[in-house]
Amino acid sequence: MKFATYTASGEQHYGAVTDAGMIALNAAFPQWPTLLDAVQNNGLGEIAAAAEAAPVTHTDFDFDMVLPNARRILCVGVNFPDRNAEYKDGSEQPKYMSLFPRFASGFTGHDRPLIRPPESEQLDYEGEVAIVIGKAGRRISQADAYDHIAAVTICNEGTIRDWVRHAKFNVTQGKNWDNSAAIGPWLVPFTDASLLDDARIVTRVNGEVRQDDVLSRMMHPVRREIEYVSTFMTLQPGDIIVTGTPTGSGARLDPPQFLKPGDVVEVEVNTIGTLRNTVEDEIA
């Protein structure tokens, strides 16, 4: 079972994804008006049960960012060995992970355009797996980490490259342009460790493979990410952790190849699905 947030006839819904269309579920659960509410109240199993006997309600719809009202999104930077080597600074594998925040306003949904702003032509792609926390915890052990995951999804963590260099110690400016990235298409409930342990990320731009790697090679695995983040903050249901991107982003190619209007970016994760986005310039 897969769950998505989507818009149909001008109204936002959440529901189950089927080959025939969407099964709207929000009306059946007024206590959980959004998919985030269902996640925060451990409700994915209940809405899945309701979808089993329900008919398709929408065949004409647009995907939205899967949790558009997510409160906290943390991203892990430089988390693959080859990605670390791309920086050519001679650094060894870092002891601690790099982290930065993103906000929900920076993300759009599946089959929606990533927006390139007029201030920069350096819109870049980063294919990643994202996890959604389902159970609160502080100082979570690696052994217990997977017990705190509600679902997994895909992220294209789009970045305005020159804006991540505007200051000495942060990348926040380049990571939070409106609709510069995407999360979706859907949530897959985390019922099997293989969803992460066997996951492979392949990012394509106009059909050309740019990134291809497996999560098992990450320098800081997902279990470690949950352990580390929960050391300094209490993880809450609905929190999103974007786990890291492989080598091959456009900025590191020679010459660099940034996204431009008309491009199609696909991030495929074998255990989850494919997140697809076009690219458009912002309309002033």
N, C-alpha and C positions, 0 to 999 in steps of 0.2 A: 504494500500500500504506500502511495506517495501523496503528499499534501502540498497544496500551493495556495498562494494568495493571488487573486486575479480580479480584473474589472470587466464587467459585462453591462452594457446599456447604461454606462455612467455610474454604476454602483459597484463598490468593492465587496468581494466575498472571499471566503476561504472554503476549501473543500478537497475532495479526493480526486486525483488525476486518473482518468481511464483512457483507453485508446479511442473511445467514442466521444469523449468530452469531459467536462467537469461535473462533479456531484456537489452542489453547494451544501454546506453543513452548518454554516453560522446561524441560520434561522432556527435550526433544531436545538441549538445550544445558546440560548440568550444569555446565560451566565458567562459565556466565553465569546464575546463579540468579535474577537480577532484570533488568528492562529497563535499569536504570542500568548494570549490568555489561556488557550488550550495547553500550550507547552508549559506555562508557568504553574498550571494546576494538574500536571501529570495526566492530561486528558487525551493524548494521542490514541491510546488504546480504545477509549470510549467512542471517539469520533470515527475510528476505523470500523468498529462494530456497527455503528449506525450506517456507514457507507455500504456495507455488505449487501443490504437489501434495498438500497435507495436507487432511484433512476437517475440517469444523466439529466442535469438541469440546464447546462449551457454548452453549446457547441461553437458559439461566436464570442470570443473573449480575448483579453490581453493579459499576459502574465505581469504581475508586479514583483518588486523585490519581495522575497518570500516572507520576511518578517519586517515589514516597513516601519513598524513602531518599536523596533529593538532598541533597548536603552543603552546597552554597552557592547561595543565591538572592539576587540583587541586583535591586532595583527602581529604575527611573528615574522621578523625580517631575516634575510640571509641565513636560511635554515637548511640548505643543501650544500654538500662539500664543494661541488663545482661552482655553485653560486658564490660561495665565499672566495674561491680562487679568481672569479671574474674581477674582483676589486683590485687585484694585482698590487696589494700592499704588503705582501709577505707575511700576513697574519696567520697564525695557527687556528685550528678549530676553536671557536670561542667557548669559554667555560660557561658563560651565561648568555641567554638568548636576548636578542634585540626585540623590543616591543614598542608599538605605537598605537594610538587610538584612531578609529574611524567612526564616522557618524552615519546614521541611516540615510540621511539626505544625499550622501555621495553615491548611493547605489540605485540602479534601476533593475528591471526584471528581464527575464529570458525573451529573446526576439525583440527587444527594445534597443534603440540606439544608445551607444556611449556618446557623450557630448564632449566635443573638443572646444575649449573656450577660445575667445579671440586673443587672450593674453599669451598664449603659447601654442606652438605646433608640436610639442613634445609629449603627446598622449601616448602612453605605453600600456602594454598588457602584462598581466601576471596571473597565470592559471594556478589555482589552489583548491585544496579541500578545506571546508569550514565545518566546525562542529558547533552544535547548539547544546548548551548545558540544560539538563533536566532536573537535577537535584542539587540543592545548595550545599556548599561545603567550604571549609577553611582548613588549610594545611592538609590537603588530600594526598594520600600516599599514591605512588605509581600503581601499586597493586590494586587499589580501589578506584583508580581514575575513570576507567570505562563505565563504572556503575553510575557516574554522574552525567553521562551523555544521553540526551534525549533523541537526537537526530543528527544526520549529516547532510551537507549540501555542497554546492560548488560555488566558487568565487572567481571572478575575473577582477583582480584587485588593481584596476586601472589607476595609473599614476601620471601626474604632470611632472616630468623628470626635472626640468630646470627649477621648478618651485620647491623641490625637496632640498635644494642647495641654497635657499634664501637665508638660512640661519646656520649657526655653527653646530648646534646640538639637537636639532629636531627635524623631522620630515613632515610634520603635520600639515603644513600649507600645501604641499604637493599631493597629499593623500586624501583630500576632502573636498575636491571640486564637485559641485552638484552633478549627479548622474554621470560621473566619469568612470564608474565601475558597475559591476552587477553581481547579484547573488541569486541563485536559483538553479534550475527552474522550480525545484520542489524540495521539500524535506523528505528524507528517507528515514523512518524510525530506526534507531540504533538497536537492533536485535541480535546482531552477529558481529563479533570482533573482526571478521574478515572484511567488513565494509571499509575498515581503515587499514588493517594489516596487509591486505592484498590489493590496495588501491594503486592505480597508475594514473598519472596526470599526463595528458597529451594536449598541447595547445597548438592550434592551427590558425594561420592568418591567410585568408583566401586560398585555403586548401593546403598550404605549405606547412609542414610540421616545424614549429619553432622551439617547443619545449616537450620533453619526453623523459619522465623519471618516475620512480616509485617511492611511496611514502616511507617504506622500510629503510631508505637511505638517508632520511632526515637526520641532521646532527642532534636535534632536540625532538625526540619522538612525541607523539600526542600525549602519551602518559606523563612524560616529563613536563610538557607545557602546562598541563592541568595542575601538576604538583607545584610547579614554580609560581604560576600566577596566583594560585590559591594560598600561597605563603603570605603575600602582602595584601590581598583583598579577598573577601568572601565571595566566591562565585555564586551567582543566583540563577535560577531557572530563566531561560531566555537569553542569557549572555551568549555571545558568539565569539569563538576564537578562530581566526583565519590562520591556518597552520604553517604557511610558508610556500614559496614558489621555487621551481627548479631553475637551472641556468637556461639562457636563451631569450631573455627579454630583449626588446628592440634596441634599447639603449646600449647593450653590450655587443651588438653585432658590429661588423666592420665593413662598410660604414654603418652607423646607426640607422635603424628603420623604424620610424615612429608610425603610429596609426594615422590614417587620413580618411576623409569622407569617402564612403563607398566600400571601404574594407569590411570584411566579415571575419569575426574572431570566434572560434569555437574552442571551448575548454571541455574536453571529454575525460571523465573519470569512469573507469570500467565498472565500478561497483555502484555508481550513482546515476549516471546519464551524461547528457551533453548540454552545456550552457552556451547559447549562441547569441551574439550581438553584432549589429552593424555599427557604423561610425558616422556621425553627422556633426557639422559645425553648429555651434550655438547660434540661435537666431536672436539678434539684438532686439 
